[in-house]
Amino acid sequence: MSTMHGILEAMAPEAGEVIALEFDAAPVRELCNEGSAVGRSVSTAVAAVIADRLDSARTRLLDLFAPHGSGTPLASAR
């Protein structure tokens, strides 16, 4: 796990709370395009958050709409 991902997890709010961070996109894109360690960490951390949220949304949709036992959680499919 990258340091940035650990920081983002440590900042994760309790259920019902929201933490929003705002960054100027141009400098962040420059860091990512430079191929620097910071850019890779940011890209990896953001991708991990997106993947986790998509997996959670998929699980919720399966719980609501799929026949019982028709879906496999992605974590166990990997």
ZIBEL-V380557 format. One record per residue. N is the residue number from 1. D_LAST is the distance of its C-alpha to the last C-alpha in Angstrom with 1 decimal. Layout:
N;D_LAST  N;D_LAST
This chain:
1;17.1  2;20.0  3;23.3  4;23.4  5;20.0  6;21.6  7;24.7  8;23.2  9;21.4  10;24.8  11;26.5  12;24.4  13;27.0  14;27.4  15;26.7  16;29.3  17;30.1  18;29.4  19;29.6  20;30.2  21;30.6  22;32.5  23;32.7  24;34.9  25;32.6  26;34.7  27;34.5  28;30.7  29;30.3  30;32.6  31;30.6  32;27.4  33;29.4  34;31.2  35;28.0  36;29.0  37;26.8  38;27.5  39;26.4  40;23.1  41;22.6  42;23.6  43;21.3  44;18.2  45;19.2  46;19.9  47;16.7  48;14.8  49;17.2  50;16.8  51;13.1  52;13.5  53;16.4  54;14.9  55;12.2  56;15.2  57;17.3  58;15.0  59;14.9  60;18.6  61;19.3  62;17.6  63;19.6  64;22.7  65;22.8  66;20.5  67;21.9  68;20.8  69;17.6  70;16.9  71;13.7  72;10.3  73;9.2  74;6.4  75;5.6  76;5.5  77;3.8  78;0.0
